[in-house]
């Protein structure tokens, strides 16, 4: 697959493909609405997806670890 091939798929299709993969161990966070401009103005609503490889508690701990790392990285 070429990088440009990804442009042929919707965000939902890409997320669904990741959720089907038994090798995927992670969380996908995405904006519910497509970003139409490079600037982010106002509030956004996000969706979180994880598959059967993680339980809800594990996914929550993973997101906490990412958030904690972001705090240290961007201070």
N, C-alpha and C positions, 0 to 999 in steps of 0.2 A: 504494500500500500504506500502510495506517495503522500506526502503531507497535504497536497492539494486535494486528495481524495476525501479527506475529512470534511471538506466544505460541502460535499454532496449529501451529508447526513444531518438530520436535525439534532438539537441538543438532547431531546428525549430519546432518540434512537441510540445515541452514543452512551447515554447513561444506562439504558436498558441492556446494551451489550456488556457493559462492565458488570452489571448486577448478575448477569447469567454466568459469568466466568467463575469457575471454582477456584482459580488462582488469585482472584482479586480479594485483597484483604485491606479494606480502607473505607473511607467515607467520601461521598461526593456532595459538595455544597455548591448550589448555583442560584442565581437570581431567578425568580419566577418569571420576570419579564426580561425580554432581550434588551441589552444595552445598545441603544441606537447611536450614541455619541461617545466620544472618548472621555468626556467629562461626566462625573458622577454628581448629580444634584439631588438633594432631598433624601428621603428615606427609601430603603429597598426592603423587599420581602424575599427571604431565601427559603429554599427547600433543601432538606438533608436526606440522602439516600444511603443505605447500607444493605448488604445482602445477608444471607444466612450464615456466612462465615464469621460474622460478628453479632453479638447480642446487643440489645439497646444499651446496657450498662457499659459494655466494652466500647461501643461507638462513642458514648458520652465521655469516657475517660480519654479516648484518642483525641477528641475535639478539645478537651481541657488541656491536654499536653501540647497541642498545636497552639492554642491560645496563649499558654504560658510562655512558649518559645517565642511567639510573636512579640510579646511584651518585652522580653529581654533583647530581641533583635532590633526593635524599632524605638527604643528609649532614647 
